[in-house]
Every structure is written in C-alpha cells, then in structure tokens.
Amino acid sequence: MLVKLIKDNIKIGDILYTPNHTEKRICSITDEVMIYEHGRSRVWFLMADIVSAYERFKGTRVSSKDLRKFSPHVFDSKQCGHSCNAIVFQMIMVRCGLTYGDIQGTGLSENPFYIQLKQL
C-alpha cells in the first residue's frame, strides 16, 4: 500500500527540493527501488527500507538522527549507508501527504530535520 502511494505521488524526472534548496532528481522508481541523483552520483534507496522506516516511526516525530540510529546501513554515510536518504525519506513522506506539515529543523546536529508522521 505504501509503495503504491509513493509511486502514485513521485514520478521519474520529479525533482525534490530539500529545505536547504538542494535538488534530488528521481531517476527510476519501481516496486523494489527508487534511484535518485545526489550531486553527480546516483543513490539506490530500497522500497523495503522506506517501508520499514515508515512502519517503525508512523504516528511519531522522526528526525534524521532517529533514522540514522534506527538503520545506519541505510541512513548513515559513516556506516556504509547514505545520510541523504534521511532527508529523501522525509521529502517522500511530505510529498505523499503522510506528515503533519512540512519538514522542520535546520539540518544541523543540534536541530536536525524532522517530520511528524501520520498513520495510514
């Protein structure tokens, strides 16, 4: 259900803008993976990881820091993940209408980006 909602709201070629005004362009989206551009690199973001994070944090406030602690291999560049996946996850949730309001915070360690997730 969540994967269908994501695919209905995010299309190949869409550009997601972070609160810091950087762009993440969607290159591919399937039932298994979303690929987006981060600078000159392409980052693979498994749908299973997006669903897992949503299931863990639905109905709560979730920050980039929370996501890194929850699944460092997905959300933490220091642990073989991609830190940019945290903000992309948050942008996906906003685009799909699964948050109360927009992304909050400054993105700094003392005030990381966060969202308040709704439950499906």
Backbone as CSV, one residue per row, in Angstrom:
resi,resn,N_x,N_y,N_z,CA_x,CA_y,CA_z,C_x,C_y,C_z
1,MET,0.824,-1.201,0.000,0.000,0.000,0.000,0.869,1.267,0.000
2,LEU,1.908,1.300,0.848,2.786,2.465,0.903,3.563,2.622,-0.401
3,VAL,4.056,1.521,-0.960,4.807,1.604,-2.219,3.920,2.164,-3.330
4,LYS,2.673,1.730,-3.397,1.745,2.260,-4.398,1.522,3.758,-4.195
5,LEU,1.356,4.173,-2.963,1.170,5.591,-2.653,2.394,6.409,-3.105
6,ILE,3.577,5.883,-2.847,4.807,6.562,-3.272,4.851,6.662,-4.795
7,LYS,4.598,5.552,-5.469,4.652,5.550,-6.938,3.569,6.428,-7.566
8,ASP,2.450,6.591,-6.881,1.384,7.478,-7.377,1.763,8.950,-7.237
9,ASN,2.630,9.269,-6.286,2.964,10.661,-5.989,4.338,11.117,-6.451
10,ILE,5.208,10.188,-6.786,6.561,10.524,-7.217,6.835,9.812,-8.539
11,LYS,7.252,10.572,-9.533,7.468,10.040,-10.873,8.913,10.258,-11.315
12,ILE,9.343,9.471,-12.279,10.665,9.641,-12.873,10.769,11.071,-13.412
13,GLY,11.876,11.728,-13.088,12.098,13.103,-13.518,11.680,14.146,-12.505
14,ASP,10.873,13.750,-11.512,10.490,14.700,-10.461,11.738,15.188,-9.734
15,ILE,11.697,16.427,-9.310,12.772,16.988,-8.504,12.217,17.290,-7.125
16,LEU,12.853,16.724,-6.116,12.500,17.001,-4.734,13.508,18.014,-4.209
17,TYR,13.021,19.079,-3.589,13.892,20.124,-3.054,13.994,19.985,-1.541
18,THR,15.217,19.933,-1.050,15.432,19.863,0.392,15.156,21.236,0.999
19,PRO,14.987,21.306,2.314,14.818,22.622,2.946,16.010,23.553,2.690
20,ASN,17.172,22.989,2.379,18.357,23.801,2.066,18.446,24.120,0.578
21,HIS,17.377,23.806,-0.169,17.249,24.123,-1.598,18.185,23.323,-2.505
22,THR,18.629,22.160,-2.059,19.358,21.284,-2.964,18.349,20.357,-3.645
23,GLU,18.722,19.893,-4.815,17.813,19.086,-5.621,18.156,17.607,-5.535
24,LYS,17.135,16.792,-5.515,17.258,15.343,-5.660,16.316,14.965,-6.796
25,ARG,16.887,14.574,-7.942,16.069,14.218,-9.108,15.838,12.715,-9.124
26,ILE,14.589,12.313,-9.309,14.224,10.911,-9.350,14.583,10.351,-10.728
27,CYS,15.446,9.323,-10.735,15.913,8.711,-11.991,15.119,7.460,-12.342
28,SER,14.681,6.729,-11.328,13.957,5.488,-11.547,13.135,5.181,-10.299
29,ILE,12.000,4.540,-10.512,11.188,4.122,-9.365,10.433,2.853,-9.759
30,THR,10.625,1.812,-8.965,9.941,0.534,-9.176,9.362,0.085,-7.840
31,ASP,8.763,-1.083,-7.829,8.257,-1.637,-6.575,9.388,-1.993,-5.608
32,GLU,10.603,-2.144,-6.136,11.732,-2.571,-5.306,12.681,-1.457,-4.910
33,VAL,12.849,-0.442,-5.774,13.892,0.560,-5.529,13.516,1.913,-6.129
34,MET,13.994,2.963,-5.464,13.953,4.315,-6.008,15.406,4.733,-6.199
35,ILE,15.720,5.274,-7.364,17.068,5.772,-7.621,16.963,7.276,-7.826
36,TYR,17.792,8.017,-7.092,17.784,9.467,-7.225,19.204,9.985,-7.368
37,GLU,19.321,11.179,-7.949,20.616,11.819,-8.114,20.931,12.658,-6.895
38,HIS,22.156,12.474,-6.422,22.698,13.284,-5.330,24.018,13.830,-5.859
39,GLY,23.998,15.093,-6.277,25.169,15.636,-6.965,25.332,14.920,-8.291
40,ARG,26.513,14.350,-8.511,26.759,13.584,-9.741,26.572,12.088,-9.537
41,SER,26.203,11.700,-8.331,26.035,10.272,-8.020,24.572,9.873,-8.086
42,ARG,24.382,8.601,-8.322,23.033,8.027,-8.242,22.979,7.152,-7.001
43,VAL,21.944,7.348,-6.214,21.786,6.626,-4.954,20.579,5.710,-5.071
44,TRP,20.793,4.454,-4.698,19.717,3.465,-4.666,19.107,3.471,-3.265
45,PHE,17.779,3.559,-3.215,17.052,3.581,-1.946,15.991,2.495,-2.048
46,LEU,16.180,1.404,-1.340,15.254,0.281,-1.422,13.888,0.638,-0.844
47,MET,12.841,0.261,-1.558,11.481,0.494,-1.067,11.265,-0.216,0.266
48,ALA,11.865,-1.388,0.422,11.722,-2.117,1.695,12.268,-1.297,2.852
49,ASP,13.335,-0.532,2.632,13.898,0.314,3.687,12.996,1.505,3.976
50,ILE,12.373,2.053,2.942,11.424,3.155,3.137,10.221,2.665,3.942
51,VAL,9.684,1.513,3.551,8.530,0.945,4.248,8.890,0.617,5.698
52,SER,10.051,0.030,5.915,10.493,-0.327,7.266,10.593,0.909,8.154
53,ALA,11.163,1.984,7.629,11.283,3.222,8.412,9.905,3.815,8.704
54,TYR,9.032,3.806,7.710,7.677,4.324,7.942,6.967,3.503,9.018
55,GLU,7.035,2.184,8.898,6.361,1.317,9.875,6.888,1.546,11.289
56,ARG,8.184,1.764,11.407,8.789,1.975,12.724,8.359,3.312,13.342
57,PHE,8.249,4.357,12.521,8.050,5.704,13.056,6.663,6.296,12.811
58,LYS,5.759,5.569,12.155,4.436,6.152,11.871,3.774,6.605,13.168
59,GLY,3.117,7.763,13.091,2.442,8.316,14.264,3.373,9.036,15.233
60,THR,4.643,9.207,14.865,5.601,9.861,15.754,6.369,10.964,15.016
61,ARG,7.147,11.678,15.779,8.084,12.664,15.235,9.381,11.920,14.953
62,VAL,9.907,12.062,13.737,11.134,11.348,13.377,12.127,12.324,12.752
63,SER,13.343,12.304,13.273,14.397,13.191,12.776,15.406,12.396,11.951
64,SER,16.262,13.125,11.266,17.360,12.495,10.533,18.215,11.664,11.487
65,LYS,18.433,12.188,12.657,19.233,11.495,13.671,18.558,10.180,14.087
66,ASP,17.236,10.207,14.260,16.488,8.992,14.608,16.635,7.937,13.518
67,LEU,16.548,8.371,12.271,16.668,7.435,11.152,18.054,6.806,11.106
68,ARG,19.104,7.600,11.350,20.469,7.060,11.356,20.642,6.018,12.460
69,LYS,20.068,6.283,13.638,20.154,5.308,14.745,19.366,4.046,14.432
70,PHE,18.200,4.200,13.830,17.332,3.073,13.516,17.952,2.130,12.500
71,SER,18.518,2.682,11.444,19.036,1.847,10.357,20.292,2.496,9.755
72,PRO,21.414,2.396,10.461,22.632,3.070,9.994,23.111,2.594,8.627
73,HIS,22.879,1.325,8.288,23.329,0.836,6.977,22.538,1.455,5.826
74,VAL,21.440,2.132,6.136,20.626,2.813,5.127,20.813,4.330,5.204
75,PHE,20.845,4.878,6.415,20.748,6.324,6.605,22.028,7.006,7.098
76,ASP,23.109,6.283,7.276,24.320,6.888,7.828,25.530,6.611,6.936
77,SER,26.070,7.657,6.350,27.232,7.506,5.458,28.436,6.920,6.178
78,LYS,28.509,7.106,7.477,29.633,6.564,8.255,29.500,5.055,8.478
79,GLN,28.337,4.502,8.144,28.064,3.082,8.351,27.685,2.389,7.042
80,CYS,28.246,2.853,5.940,28.005,2.286,4.600,26.614,2.571,4.059
81,GLY,25.898,3.504,4.669,24.611,3.935,4.140,24.778,5.251,3.401
82,HIS,23.702,6.006,3.285,23.733,7.338,2.661,22.955,8.286,3.553
83,SER,23.632,9.248,4.138,22.960,10.203,5.021,21.851,10.961,4.292
84,CYS,22.011,11.168,2.987,20.988,11.892,2.237,19.678,11.094,2.153
85,ASN,19.720,9.782,2.405,18.477,9.007,2.410,17.506,9.502,3.475
86,ALA,18.025,10.064,4.564,17.134,10.539,5.632,16.272,11.697,5.137
87,ILE,16.888,12.678,4.499,16.102,13.809,4.007,15.219,13.387,2.843
88,VAL,15.689,12.463,2.023,14.858,11.972,0.915,13.644,11.230,1.482
89,PHE,13.841,10.406,2.508,12.709,9.750,3.163,11.692,10.795,3.638
90,GLN,12.178,11.838,4.288,11.282,12.874,4.795,10.558,13.592,3.659
91,MET,11.260,13.880,2.566,10.620,14.532,1.422,9.572,13.628,0.779
92,ILE,9.845,12.339,0.708,8.873,11.382,0.175,7.605,11.393,1.020
93,MET,7.777,11.355,2.340,6.621,11.339,3.232,5.793,12.612,3.087
94,VAL,6.442,13.764,2.972,5.723,15.030,2.772,4.968,14.995,1.447
95,ARG,5.641,14.584,0.371,5.030,14.542,-0.968,3.809,13.626,-0.976
96,CYS,3.849,12.553,-0.198,2.738,11.594,-0.170,1.632,11.998,0.805
97,GLY,1.784,13.128,1.468,0.750,13.587,2.403,0.734,12.813,3.707
98,LEU,1.851,12.225,4.063,1.920,11.395,5.273,2.519,12.122,6.470
99,THR,2.576,13.458,6.393,3.107,14.242,7.506,2.119,15.331,7.894
100,TYR,2.268,15.783,9.112,1.555,16.973,9.566,2.495,18.142,9.289
101,GLY,2.270,18.856,8.209,3.116,19.986,7.856,4.360,19.563,7.097
102,ASP,5.265,20.509,6.962,6.488,20.306,6.199,7.628,19.832,7.087
103,ILE,8.777,19.672,6.478,9.995,19.310,7.206,10.391,20.491,8.082
104,GLN,10.726,20.188,9.322,11.127,21.199,10.295,12.604,21.018,10.642
105,GLY,13.155,21.953,11.402,14.544,21.886,11.827,15.453,22.607,10.847
106,THR,16.727,22.691,11.223,17.705,23.412,10.404,18.650,22.475,9.678
107,GLY,18.644,21.221,10.045,19.560,20.267,9.438,20.905,20.212,10.133
108,LEU,21.065,20.981,11.194,22.301,20.955,11.977,22.192,19.896,13.064
109,SER,23.321,19.449,13.573,23.295,18.350,14.547,22.468,18.681,15.784
110,GLU,22.467,19.936,16.217,21.679,20.293,17.402,20.207,20.533,17.087
111,ASN,19.866,20.614,15.802,18.477,20.819,15.380,18.258,20.120,14.034
112,PRO,18.286,18.761,14.030,18.190,18.028,12.762,16.816,18.197,12.116
113,PHE,16.776,17.947,10.809,15.492,17.947,10.117,14.601,16.884,10.751
114,TYR,13.293,17.178,10.824,12.348,16.196,11.351,10.977,16.413,10.739
115,ILE,10.169,15.371,10.811,8.778,15.404,10.361,7.925,14.726,11.422
116,GLN,6.645,15.040,11.402,5.662,14.359,12.230,4.840,13.470,11.304
117,LEU,5.030,12.156,11.424,4.376,11.201,10.522,2.950,10.889,10.941
118,LYS,2.085,10.793,9.949,0.723,10.299,10.154,0.751,8.771,10.034
119,GLN,-0.353,8.167,10.439,-0.520,6.733,10.223,-1.460,6.530,9.050
120,LEU,-1.154,5.539,8.208,-2.057,5.186,7.099,-3.306,4.529,7.644
